[in-house]
């Protein structure tokens, strides 16, 4: 019996996140685990930029559609590999995406988080921050970080 029965996979549609997904699918296939695919919409930055309610609503709907598309493609990849996967689309207006990831891991009783990381170092990491790093530091469960192809 596997220690990792429920694996959380945060996705944003980036190639780096896709590498994390591929690793999660491989693990889930070998361990007979289920995946919980998560996409987080952070609409606070958009809220600050939109001048009208209608443009905000239209922008938010585009973000939702994009998130659903990311999740649908990821679920299809998992299914093609014989892995069960459920999808979760969460919206946040305050806080960081990393906080939503750790909350979801706890709420859904996940045993592992698998996510891509850009592997930034030095000033670029300090300037841009790292959701992956924040998840690794605050997650209630183990975190497997998968480096992107261009990580150095």
Rosetta constraint file for C-alpha pairs under 8 A:
AtomPair CA 2 CA 31 HARMONIC 5.84 0.50
AtomPair CA 2 CA 32 HARMONIC 7.49 0.50
AtomPair CA 2 CA 33 HARMONIC 7.57 0.50
AtomPair CA 3 CA 111 HARMONIC 7.27 0.50
AtomPair CA 4 CA 31 HARMONIC 7.30 0.50
AtomPair CA 4 CA 33 HARMONIC 6.51 0.50
AtomPair CA 4 CA 110 HARMONIC 7.89 0.50
AtomPair CA 4 CA 111 HARMONIC 5.15 0.50
AtomPair CA 4 CA 112 HARMONIC 6.20 0.50
AtomPair CA 5 CA 28 HARMONIC 7.97 0.50
AtomPair CA 5 CA 31 HARMONIC 7.55 0.50
AtomPair CA 5 CA 32 HARMONIC 7.22 0.50
AtomPair CA 5 CA 33 HARMONIC 4.40 0.50
AtomPair CA 5 CA 34 HARMONIC 6.05 0.50
AtomPair CA 5 CA 110 HARMONIC 7.54 0.50
AtomPair CA 5 CA 111 HARMONIC 6.50 0.50
AtomPair CA 6 CA 33 HARMONIC 5.81 0.50
AtomPair CA 6 CA 34 HARMONIC 5.03 0.50
AtomPair CA 6 CA 35 HARMONIC 5.87 0.50
AtomPair CA 6 CA 36 HARMONIC 7.02 0.50
AtomPair CA 6 CA 109 HARMONIC 7.35 0.50
AtomPair CA 6 CA 110 HARMONIC 4.74 0.50
AtomPair CA 6 CA 111 HARMONIC 5.48 0.50
AtomPair CA 6 CA 112 HARMONIC 6.83 0.50
AtomPair CA 7 CA 24 HARMONIC 7.40 0.50
AtomPair CA 7 CA 28 HARMONIC 7.57 0.50
AtomPair CA 7 CA 33 HARMONIC 7.07 0.50
AtomPair CA 7 CA 34 HARMONIC 6.22 0.50
AtomPair CA 7 CA 35 HARMONIC 4.85 0.50
AtomPair CA 7 CA 36 HARMONIC 5.99 0.50
AtomPair CA 7 CA 110 HARMONIC 5.59 0.50
AtomPair CA 7 CA 111 HARMONIC 6.00 0.50
AtomPair CA 7 CA 112 HARMONIC 4.93 0.50
AtomPair CA 7 CA 113 HARMONIC 5.69 0.50
AtomPair CA 7 CA 114 HARMONIC 6.97 0.50
AtomPair CA 8 CA 35 HARMONIC 5.91 0.50
AtomPair CA 8 CA 36 HARMONIC 4.71 0.50
AtomPair CA 8 CA 37 HARMONIC 6.09 0.50
AtomPair CA 8 CA 38 HARMONIC 7.13 0.50
AtomPair CA 8 CA 105 HARMONIC 6.40 0.50
AtomPair CA 8 CA 110 HARMONIC 6.17 0.50
AtomPair CA 8 CA 111 HARMONIC 7.91 0.50
AtomPair CA 8 CA 112 HARMONIC 6.24 0.50
AtomPair CA 8 CA 113 HARMONIC 4.69 0.50
AtomPair CA 8 CA 114 HARMONIC 6.28 0.50
AtomPair CA 9 CA 20 HARMONIC 7.47 0.50
AtomPair CA 9 CA 21 HARMONIC 6.53 0.50
AtomPair CA 9 CA 24 HARMONIC 7.11 0.50
AtomPair CA 9 CA 35 HARMONIC 6.89 0.50
AtomPair CA 9 CA 36 HARMONIC 6.03 0.50
AtomPair CA 9 CA 37 HARMONIC 4.90 0.50
AtomPair CA 9 CA 38 HARMONIC 5.95 0.50
AtomPair CA 9 CA 113 HARMONIC 5.97 0.50
AtomPair CA 9 CA 114 HARMONIC 5.25 0.50
AtomPair CA 9 CA 115 HARMONIC 5.83 0.50
AtomPair CA 10 CA 17 HARMONIC 7.42 0.50
AtomPair CA 10 CA 37 HARMONIC 6.04 0.50
AtomPair CA 10 CA 38 HARMONIC 4.62 0.50
AtomPair CA 10 CA 39 HARMONIC 5.89 0.50
AtomPair CA 10 CA 40 HARMONIC 7.84 0.50
AtomPair CA 10 CA 101 HARMONIC 6.89 0.50
AtomPair CA 10 CA 113 HARMONIC 7.92 0.50
AtomPair CA 10 CA 114 HARMONIC 7.42 0.50
AtomPair CA 10 CA 115 HARMONIC 5.99 0.50
AtomPair CA 11 CA 17 HARMONIC 5.46 0.50
AtomPair CA 11 CA 18 HARMONIC 7.36 0.50
AtomPair CA 11 CA 21 HARMONIC 7.66 0.50
AtomPair CA 11 CA 37 HARMONIC 6.94 0.50
AtomPair CA 11 CA 38 HARMONIC 5.87 0.50
AtomPair CA 11 CA 39 HARMONIC 5.19 0.50
AtomPair CA 11 CA 40 HARMONIC 7.83 0.50
AtomPair CA 11 CA 70 HARMONIC 7.34 0.50
AtomPair CA 11 CA 71 HARMONIC 7.59 0.50
AtomPair CA 11 CA 115 HARMONIC 7.60 0.50
AtomPair CA 12 CA 17 HARMONIC 6.32 0.50
AtomPair CA 12 CA 39 HARMONIC 6.06 0.50
AtomPair CA 12 CA 40 HARMONIC 7.51 0.50
AtomPair CA 12 CA 67 HARMONIC 7.53 0.50
AtomPair CA 12 CA 70 HARMONIC 7.11 0.50
AtomPair CA 13 CA 17 HARMONIC 6.40 0.50
AtomPair CA 13 CA 18 HARMONIC 6.86 0.50
AtomPair CA 13 CA 70 HARMONIC 5.66 0.50
AtomPair CA 14 CA 18 HARMONIC 6.24 0.50
AtomPair CA 15 CA 19 HARMONIC 6.35 0.50
AtomPair CA 15 CA 148 HARMONIC 7.21 0.50
AtomPair CA 16 CA 20 HARMONIC 6.64 0.50
AtomPair CA 16 CA 116 HARMONIC 5.06 0.50
AtomPair CA 16 CA 117 HARMONIC 6.23 0.50
AtomPair CA 16 CA 118 HARMONIC 6.55 0.50
AtomPair CA 16 CA 146 HARMONIC 7.90 0.50
AtomPair CA 16 CA 147 HARMONIC 6.99 0.50
AtomPair CA 16 CA 148 HARMONIC 4.55 0.50
AtomPair CA 16 CA 149 HARMONIC 7.25 0.50
AtomPair CA 17 CA 21 HARMONIC 6.25 0.50
AtomPair CA 17 CA 115 HARMONIC 6.22 0.50
AtomPair CA 17 CA 116 HARMONIC 4.53 0.50
AtomPair CA 17 CA 117 HARMONIC 7.27 0.50
AtomPair CA 17 CA 148 HARMONIC 7.83 0.50
AtomPair CA 18 CA 22 HARMONIC 6.23 0.50
AtomPair CA 18 CA 116 HARMONIC 7.26 0.50
AtomPair CA 19 CA 23 HARMONIC 6.38 0.50
AtomPair CA 19 CA 116 HARMONIC 6.16 0.50
AtomPair CA 19 CA 146 HARMONIC 6.74 0.50
AtomPair CA 19 CA 147 HARMONIC 7.61 0.50
AtomPair CA 19 CA 148 HARMONIC 6.50 0.50
AtomPair CA 20 CA 24 HARMONIC 6.15 0.50
AtomPair CA 20 CA 114 HARMONIC 6.07 0.50
AtomPair CA 20 CA 115 HARMONIC 4.68 0.50
AtomPair CA 20 CA 116 HARMONIC 4.39 0.50
AtomPair CA 20 CA 145 HARMONIC 7.35 0.50
AtomPair CA 20 CA 146 HARMONIC 5.32 0.50
AtomPair CA 20 CA 147 HARMONIC 7.79 0.50
AtomPair CA 21 CA 25 HARMONIC 6.08 0.50
AtomPair CA 21 CA 74 HARMONIC 7.44 0.50
AtomPair CA 21 CA 114 HARMONIC 7.44 0.50
AtomPair CA 21 CA 115 HARMONIC 7.05 0.50
AtomPair CA 21 CA 116 HARMONIC 7.73 0.50
AtomPair CA 22 CA 26 HARMONIC 6.21 0.50
AtomPair CA 23 CA 27 HARMONIC 6.18 0.50
AtomPair CA 23 CA 114 HARMONIC 7.67 0.50
AtomPair CA 23 CA 146 HARMONIC 7.53 0.50
AtomPair CA 24 CA 28 HARMONIC 5.96 0.50
AtomPair CA 24 CA 35 HARMONIC 7.66 0.50
AtomPair CA 24 CA 114 HARMONIC 6.01 0.50
AtomPair CA 25 CA 29 HARMONIC 5.96 0.50
AtomPair CA 25 CA 35 HARMONIC 7.72 0.50
AtomPair CA 25 CA 78 HARMONIC 5.99 0.50
AtomPair CA 25 CA 81 HARMONIC 7.29 0.50
AtomPair CA 25 CA 83 HARMONIC 6.85 0.50
AtomPair CA 26 CA 30 HARMONIC 6.33 0.50
AtomPair CA 27 CA 31 HARMONIC 5.94 0.50
AtomPair CA 27 CA 33 HARMONIC 7.72 0.50
AtomPair CA 28 CA 32 HARMONIC 5.37 0.50
AtomPair CA 28 CA 33 HARMONIC 4.45 0.50
AtomPair CA 28 CA 34 HARMONIC 6.26 0.50
AtomPair CA 28 CA 35 HARMONIC 7.05 0.50
AtomPair CA 28 CA 83 HARMONIC 6.52 0.50
AtomPair CA 29 CA 33 HARMONIC 6.72 0.50
AtomPair CA 29 CA 81 HARMONIC 7.15 0.50
AtomPair CA 29 CA 82 HARMONIC 6.93 0.50
AtomPair CA 29 CA 83 HARMONIC 5.83 0.50
AtomPair CA 32 CA 83 HARMONIC 7.48 0.50
AtomPair CA 33 CA 83 HARMONIC 7.37 0.50
AtomPair CA 33 CA 84 HARMONIC 7.60 0.50
AtomPair CA 34 CA 83 HARMONIC 6.53 0.50
AtomPair CA 34 CA 84 HARMONIC 5.12 0.50
AtomPair CA 34 CA 85 HARMONIC 5.72 0.50
AtomPair CA 35 CA 83 HARMONIC 7.47 0.50
AtomPair CA 35 CA 84 HARMONIC 6.28 0.50
AtomPair CA 35 CA 85 HARMONIC 4.50 0.50
AtomPair CA 35 CA 86 HARMONIC 6.42 0.50
AtomPair CA 36 CA 85 HARMONIC 5.70 0.50
AtomPair CA 36 CA 86 HARMONIC 5.10 0.50
AtomPair CA 36 CA 87 HARMONIC 5.87 0.50
AtomPair CA 36 CA 88 HARMONIC 7.19 0.50
AtomPair CA 37 CA 71 HARMONIC 6.62 0.50
AtomPair CA 37 CA 74 HARMONIC 7.54 0.50
AtomPair CA 37 CA 75 HARMONIC 7.53 0.50
AtomPair CA 37 CA 85 HARMONIC 6.78 0.50
AtomPair CA 37 CA 86 HARMONIC 6.08 0.50
AtomPair CA 37 CA 87 HARMONIC 4.72 0.50
AtomPair CA 37 CA 88 HARMONIC 6.07 0.50
AtomPair CA 38 CA 71 HARMONIC 7.31 0.50
AtomPair CA 38 CA 87 HARMONIC 6.04 0.50
AtomPair CA 38 CA 88 HARMONIC 4.88 0.50
AtomPair CA 38 CA 89 HARMONIC 5.98 0.50
AtomPair CA 38 CA 90 HARMONIC 7.48 0.50
AtomPair CA 38 CA 101 HARMONIC 7.83 0.50
AtomPair CA 39 CA 67 HARMONIC 5.97 0.50
AtomPair CA 39 CA 70 HARMONIC 7.68 0.50
AtomPair CA 39 CA 71 HARMONIC 6.91 0.50
AtomPair CA 39 CA 88 HARMONIC 6.46 0.50
AtomPair CA 39 CA 89 HARMONIC 5.07 0.50
AtomPair CA 39 CA 90 HARMONIC 6.36 0.50
AtomPair CA 40 CA 67 HARMONIC 7.59 0.50
AtomPair CA 40 CA 89 HARMONIC 5.97 0.50
AtomPair CA 40 CA 90 HARMONIC 4.83 0.50
AtomPair CA 40 CA 91 HARMONIC 5.66 0.50
AtomPair CA 40 CA 92 HARMONIC 7.18 0.50
AtomPair CA 40 CA 97 HARMONIC 6.48 0.50
AtomPair CA 40 CA 100 HARMONIC 7.50 0.50
AtomPair CA 41 CA 63 HARMONIC 6.79 0.50
AtomPair CA 41 CA 64 HARMONIC 7.24 0.50
AtomPair CA 41 CA 67 HARMONIC 7.34 0.50
AtomPair CA 41 CA 89 HARMONIC 7.50 0.50
AtomPair CA 41 CA 90 HARMONIC 6.12 0.50
AtomPair CA 41 CA 91 HARMONIC 4.60 0.50
AtomPair CA 41 CA 92 HARMONIC 6.14 0.50
AtomPair CA 42 CA 91 HARMONIC 5.97 0.50
AtomPair CA 42 CA 92 HARMONIC 4.98 0.50
AtomPair CA 42 CA 93 HARMONIC 5.82 0.50
AtomPair CA 42 CA 94 HARMONIC 7.77 0.50
AtomPair CA 42 CA 96 HARMONIC 7.86 0.50
AtomPair CA 42 CA 97 HARMONIC 6.97 0.50
AtomPair CA 43 CA 47 HARMONIC 6.01 0.50
AtomPair CA 43 CA 60 HARMONIC 7.00 0.50
AtomPair CA 43 CA 91 HARMONIC 7.21 0.50
AtomPair CA 43 CA 92 HARMONIC 6.46 0.50
AtomPair CA 43 CA 93 HARMONIC 5.41 0.50
AtomPair CA 44 CA 48 HARMONIC 6.43 0.50
AtomPair CA 44 CA 92 HARMONIC 7.46 0.50
AtomPair CA 44 CA 93 HARMONIC 4.68 0.50
AtomPair CA 44 CA 94 HARMONIC 6.45 0.50
AtomPair CA 45 CA 49 HARMONIC 6.65 0.50
AtomPair CA 46 CA 50 HARMONIC 6.18 0.50
AtomPair CA 46 CA 56 HARMONIC 7.28 0.50
AtomPair CA 46 CA 59 HARMONIC 7.70 0.50
AtomPair CA 47 CA 56 HARMONIC 6.44 0.50
AtomPair CA 50 CA 55 HARMONIC 6.26 0.50
AtomPair CA 50 CA 56 HARMONIC 5.50 0.50
AtomPair CA 51 CA 55 HARMONIC 7.09 0.50
AtomPair CA 51 CA 56 HARMONIC 7.57 0.50
AtomPair CA 52 CA 56 HARMONIC 6.26 0.50
AtomPair CA 53 CA 57 HARMONIC 6.10 0.50
AtomPair CA 54 CA 58 HARMONIC 6.12 0.50
AtomPair CA 55 CA 59 HARMONIC 6.02 0.50
AtomPair CA 56 CA 60 HARMONIC 5.99 0.50
AtomPair CA 57 CA 61 HARMONIC 6.10 0.50
AtomPair CA 58 CA 62 HARMONIC 6.36 0.50
AtomPair CA 59 CA 63 HARMONIC 6.34 0.50
AtomPair CA 60 CA 64 HARMONIC 6.20 0.50
AtomPair CA 61 CA 65 HARMONIC 6.09 0.50
AtomPair CA 62 CA 66 HARMONIC 6.09 0.50
AtomPair CA 63 CA 67 HARMONIC 6.11 0.50
AtomPair CA 64 CA 68 HARMONIC 6.12 0.50
AtomPair CA 65 CA 69 HARMONIC 6.15 0.50
AtomPair CA 66 CA 70 HARMONIC 6.22 0.50
AtomPair CA 67 CA 71 HARMONIC 6.19 0.50
AtomPair CA 67 CA 89 HARMONIC 6.87 0.50
AtomPair CA 68 CA 72 HARMONIC 5.94 0.50
AtomPair CA 68 CA 89 HARMONIC 7.24 0.50
AtomPair CA 69 CA 73 HARMONIC 6.16 0.50
AtomPair CA 70 CA 74 HARMONIC 6.24 0.50
AtomPair CA 71 CA 75 HARMONIC 6.01 0.50
AtomPair CA 71 CA 87 HARMONIC 6.15 0.50
AtomPair CA 71 CA 88 HARMONIC 7.85 0.50
AtomPair CA 72 CA 76 HARMONIC 6.17 0.50
AtomPair CA 72 CA 87 HARMONIC 7.85 0.50
AtomPair CA 73 CA 77 HARMONIC 6.31 0.50
AtomPair CA 74 CA 78 HARMONIC 6.30 0.50
AtomPair CA 75 CA 79 HARMONIC 6.07 0.50
AtomPair CA 75 CA 85 HARMONIC 5.88 0.50
AtomPair CA 75 CA 86 HARMONIC 7.14 0.50
AtomPair CA 75 CA 87 HARMONIC 7.27 0.50
AtomPair CA 76 CA 80 HARMONIC 6.05 0.50
AtomPair CA 77 CA 81 HARMONIC 6.45 0.50
AtomPair CA 78 CA 82 HARMONIC 6.39 0.50
AtomPair CA 78 CA 83 HARMONIC 5.02 0.50
AtomPair CA 78 CA 84 HARMONIC 6.64 0.50
AtomPair CA 78 CA 85 HARMONIC 6.46 0.50
AtomPair CA 79 CA 83 HARMONIC 5.21 0.50
AtomPair CA 79 CA 84 HARMONIC 6.17 0.50
AtomPair CA 79 CA 85 HARMONIC 7.18 0.50
AtomPair CA 92 CA 96 HARMONIC 7.98 0.50
AtomPair CA 92 CA 97 HARMONIC 7.68 0.50
AtomPair CA 92 CA 100 HARMONIC 7.81 0.50
AtomPair CA 95 CA 99 HARMONIC 6.88 0.50
AtomPair CA 96 CA 100 HARMONIC 6.85 0.50
AtomPair CA 96 CA 131 HARMONIC 7.82 0.50
AtomPair CA 97 CA 101 HARMONIC 6.38 0.50
AtomPair CA 97 CA 131 HARMONIC 6.80 0.50
AtomPair CA 98 CA 102 HARMONIC 6.38 0.50
AtomPair CA 98 CA 131 HARMONIC 5.00 0.50
AtomPair CA 98 CA 132 HARMONIC 7.03 0.50
AtomPair CA 98 CA 134 HARMONIC 6.10 0.50
AtomPair CA 98 CA 135 HARMONIC 5.34 0.50
AtomPair CA 99 CA 103 HARMONIC 6.12 0.50
AtomPair CA 99 CA 135 HARMONIC 7.20 0.50
AtomPair CA 100 CA 104 HARMONIC 6.01 0.50
AtomPair CA 101 CA 105 HARMONIC 6.22 0.50
AtomPair CA 101 CA 135 HARMONIC 7.01 0.50
AtomPair CA 102 CA 106 HARMONIC 6.39 0.50
AtomPair CA 102 CA 135 HARMONIC 6.25 0.50
AtomPair CA 102 CA 138 HARMONIC 6.92 0.50
AtomPair CA 102 CA 139 HARMONIC 5.10 0.50
AtomPair CA 102 CA 140 HARMONIC 6.92 0.50
AtomPair CA 103 CA 107 HARMONIC 5.99 0.50
AtomPair CA 104 CA 108 HARMONIC 5.81 0.50
AtomPair CA 105 CA 109 HARMONIC 6.01 0.50
AtomPair CA 105 CA 110 HARMONIC 5.03 0.50
AtomPair CA 105 CA 111 HARMONIC 7.68 0.50
AtomPair CA 105 CA 112 HARMONIC 7.79 0.50
AtomPair CA 105 CA 113 HARMONIC 7.21 0.50
AtomPair CA 105 CA 139 HARMONIC 7.53 0.50
AtomPair CA 105 CA 140 HARMONIC 7.35 0.50
AtomPair CA 105 CA 141 HARMONIC 7.42 0.50
AtomPair CA 106 CA 110 HARMONIC 6.45 0.50
AtomPair CA 106 CA 140 HARMONIC 6.53 0.50
AtomPair CA 106 CA 141 HARMONIC 7.91 0.50
AtomPair CA 110 CA 141 HARMONIC 7.40 0.50
AtomPair CA 111 CA 141 HARMONIC 5.83 0.50
AtomPair CA 111 CA 142 HARMONIC 7.12 0.50
AtomPair CA 112 CA 141 HARMONIC 5.63 0.50
AtomPair CA 112 CA 142 HARMONIC 5.17 0.50
AtomPair CA 112 CA 143 HARMONIC 5.79 0.50
AtomPair CA 112 CA 144 HARMONIC 7.43 0.50
AtomPair CA 113 CA 141 HARMONIC 7.12 0.50
AtomPair CA 113 CA 142 HARMONIC 6.43 0.50
AtomPair CA 113 CA 143 HARMONIC 4.67 0.50
AtomPair CA 113 CA 144 HARMONIC 6.14 0.50
AtomPair CA 114 CA 143 HARMONIC 5.87 0.50
AtomPair CA 114 CA 144 HARMONIC 4.76 0.50
AtomPair CA 114 CA 145 HARMONIC 6.04 0.50
AtomPair CA 114 CA 146 HARMONIC 7.32 0.50
AtomPair CA 115 CA 132 HARMONIC 7.09 0.50
AtomPair CA 115 CA 143 HARMONIC 7.70 0.50
AtomPair CA 115 CA 144 HARMONIC 6.49 0.50
AtomPair CA 115 CA 145 HARMONIC 5.27 0.50
AtomPair CA 115 CA 146 HARMONIC 5.99 0.50
AtomPair CA 116 CA 132 HARMONIC 7.34 0.50
AtomPair CA 116 CA 145 HARMONIC 5.61 0.50
AtomPair CA 116 CA 146 HARMONIC 4.54 0.50
AtomPair CA 116 CA 147 HARMONIC 5.70 0.50
AtomPair CA 116 CA 148 HARMONIC 6.39 0.50
AtomPair CA 117 CA 132 HARMONIC 5.87 0.50
AtomPair CA 117 CA 145 HARMONIC 6.10 0.50
AtomPair CA 117 CA 146 HARMONIC 5.85 0.50
AtomPair CA 117 CA 147 HARMONIC 4.99 0.50
AtomPair CA 117 CA 148 HARMONIC 6.04 0.50
AtomPair CA 118 CA 147 HARMONIC 5.96 0.50
AtomPair CA 118 CA 148 HARMONIC 5.44 0.50
AtomPair CA 118 CA 150 HARMONIC 7.53 0.50
AtomPair CA 118 CA 151 HARMONIC 5.61 0.50
AtomPair CA 119 CA 147 HARMONIC 6.00 0.50
AtomPair CA 119 CA 148 HARMONIC 7.21 0.50
AtomPair CA 119 CA 151 HARMONIC 5.05 0.50
AtomPair CA 119 CA 152 HARMONIC 6.59 0.50
AtomPair CA 120 CA 124 HARMONIC 6.22 0.50
AtomPair CA 120 CA 125 HARMONIC 5.06 0.50
AtomPair CA 120 CA 151 HARMONIC 6.94 0.50
AtomPair CA 120 CA 152 HARMONIC 7.46 0.50
AtomPair CA 121 CA 125 HARMONIC 5.06 0.50
AtomPair CA 121 CA 126 HARMONIC 7.82 0.50
AtomPair CA 122 CA 126 HARMONIC 6.46 0.50
AtomPair CA 123 CA 127 HARMONIC 5.92 0.50
AtomPair CA 124 CA 128 HARMONIC 5.90 0.50
AtomPair CA 124 CA 129 HARMONIC 7.90 0.50
AtomPair CA 125 CA 129 HARMONIC 5.27 0.50
AtomPair CA 125 CA 130 HARMONIC 6.49 0.50
AtomPair CA 130 CA 134 HARMONIC 6.22 0.50
AtomPair CA 131 CA 135 HARMONIC 6.07 0.50
AtomPair CA 132 CA 136 HARMONIC 6.13 0.50
AtomPair CA 132 CA 145 HARMONIC 7.23 0.50
AtomPair CA 133 CA 137 HARMONIC 6.23 0.50
AtomPair CA 134 CA 138 HARMONIC 6.16 0.50
AtomPair CA 135 CA 139 HARMONIC 5.34 0.50
AtomPair CA 135 CA 143 HARMONIC 7.60 0.50
AtomPair CA 136 CA 142 HARMONIC 7.59 0.50
AtomPair CA 136 CA 143 HARMONIC 5.64 0.50
AtomPair CA 139 CA 143 HARMONIC 7.20 0.50
AtomPair CA 147 CA 151 HARMONIC 6.01 0.50
